[in-house]
């Protein structure tokens, strides 16, 4: 059996705050720039994940001081469904690092944290193109095409 060595580290963003400007830039560029939101506004929201509570929080994937990806766990990521909480959000992996398991590791770690914090279900929203990525990890679609996104959920093992 071949052993796969993890070639990156996952850290809580609070332990790697130097990555905050990069995380904010990636989130802004991917989801908010075209909506007229300022990058500084996104950085303020990202910094909110520095608090000691489980939600919000963020994890960063890095290797030798280089940013590889990040994801957040927040109360709500979807105004159309405010009663659903918590959410894995802003999952980002640098393009040249994709398909190395970074996104999978980030999403799994944040879901685990949500479950350890007492939640029995965690949510995320994804485009049609990205939905299969999450389904391979056991997420299931609750609703299709809500504001052009799919709403997915992952239940805590043994809770359904």
C-alpha positions in Angstrom: 0.0 0.0 0.0 1.4 3.4 -1.0 1.8 5.9 1.7 0.9 9.5 0.8 2.9 12.0 2.8 1.0 15.2 3.6 3.1 18.0 2.0 1.3 20.9 3.6 0.3 22.0 7.1 -3.1 23.1 8.3 -3.0 25.8 10.9 -5.6 27.9 12.6 -5.6 31.4 11.1 -5.1 32.8 14.6 -1.7 31.1 14.7 -0.7 32.3 11.3 -2.1 35.9 11.1 0.5 36.9 8.5 -1.7 35.1 5.9 -4.8 37.3 6.6 -4.1 39.9 3.8 -3.6 37.0 1.4 -6.8 35.2 2.5 -8.8 38.4 2.3 -7.5 39.1 -1.2 -8.3 35.7 -2.5 -11.9 35.9 -1.0 -12.4 39.4 -2.4 -11.0 38.5 -5.8 -13.1 35.2 -6.2 -16.4 36.3 -4.8 -16.7 40.1 -4.0 -14.6 42.3 -6.3 -17.2 42.2 -9.1 -20.0 43.1 -6.6 -18.3 46.4 -5.6 -17.2 45.3 -2.2 -13.9 46.7 -1.0 -11.1 44.4 -0.2 -10.7 46.2 3.2 -14.2 45.2 4.1 -13.4 41.5 3.5 -10.3 41.8 5.6 -12.3 43.1 8.5 -14.6 40.1 8.2 -11.7 37.6 7.9 -10.1 39.2 11.0 -13.3 38.4 12.9 -12.3 34.7 12.6 -9.4 35.4 15.0 -11.7 35.2 18.0 -11.3 32.2 20.4 -14.8 30.8 19.7 -15.2 27.9 17.3 -17.4 30.0 15.0 -16.2 32.1 13.3 -12.8 30.6 12.6 -10.5 29.9 9.7 -7.8 27.4 8.7 -4.9 28.0 6.4 -3.0 25.4 4.4 0.7 26.4 3.9 4.0 24.9 3.1 7.4 26.5 4.1 5.7 29.8 4.7 3.8 29.8 1.4 0.0 30.2 1.3 -1.7 27.3 -0.4 -5.3 27.7 0.6 -7.8 28.5 3.3 -11.4 28.1 4.4 -13.7 29.6 7.0 -16.3 28.3 9.4 -18.9 31.0 10.0 -22.4 31.4 11.4 -24.1 32.1 8.0 -22.9 32.3 4.5 -26.2 32.5 2.7 -28.7 35.3 3.4 -31.4 33.2 1.7 -31.1 30.6 4.5 -30.2 32.5 7.7 -31.6 29.7 9.9 -29.0 27.2 8.8 -25.8 27.3 10.8 -22.7 26.9 10.8 -21.3 27.1 7.3 -18.0 26.2 5.7 -17.3 29.1 3.5 -14.7 30.8 1.2 -12.9 27.5 0.4 -9.9 28.5 -1.7 -6.9 26.6 -3.0 -4.3 28.3 -5.1 -4.8 27.2 -8.7 -1.4 25.5 -9.1 -1.9 23.6 -5.8 -5.3 22.1 -6.7 -5.9 18.3 -6.7 -3.3 17.9 -3.9 -6.0 17.3 -1.2 -5.7 20.8 0.3 -9.4 21.7 -0.2 -10.5 18.4 1.0 -8.4 18.7 4.2 -9.6 22.2 4.9 -13.3 21.3 4.5 -12.9 18.1 6.6 -11.1 20.0 9.4 -13.7 22.7 9.6 -16.6 20.2 9.6 -14.8 18.3 12.3 -14.5 21.5 14.4 -18.2 22.2 13.9 -19.1 18.7 15.1 -16.7 19.0 18.1 -18.4 22.3 19.0 -21.8 20.6 19.3 -23.3 21.0 15.9 -24.8 17.9 14.3 -24.9 19.4 10.8 -22.8 21.8 8.8 -23.6 23.6 5.6 -22.0 25.1 2.5 -23.1 26.5 -0.8 -21.5 25.6 -4.1 -21.9 26.2 -7.8 -23.0 23.3 -10.0 -19.4 22.9 -11.2 -18.1 22.5 -7.6 -20.9 20.4 -6.1 -19.4 17.1 -7.2 -16.2 17.9 -5.2 -18.2 18.1 -2.0 -20.4 15.2 -2.8 -17.3 13.0 -3.0 -16.6 13.9 0.6 -20.1 12.9 1.7 -21.9 16.2 1.5 -25.5 16.0 0.1 -27.5 18.6 -1.7 -30.4 19.9 0.2 -31.5 22.4 -2.4 -30.5 23.1 -6.0 -30.2 26.5 -7.6 -30.9 28.8 -4.7 -29.6 32.2 -6.1 -27.6 30.2 -8.6 -26.0 28.0 -5.9 -26.6 24.6 -4.4 -27.1 24.3 -0.6 -25.3 21.2 0.8 -25.1 19.7 4.2 -22.9 17.2 6.0 -24.2 15.4 9.1 -22.1 14.4 12.0 -21.2 10.7 11.8 -23.7 8.7 13.8 -26.2 11.6 14.2 -28.6 10.9 11.3 
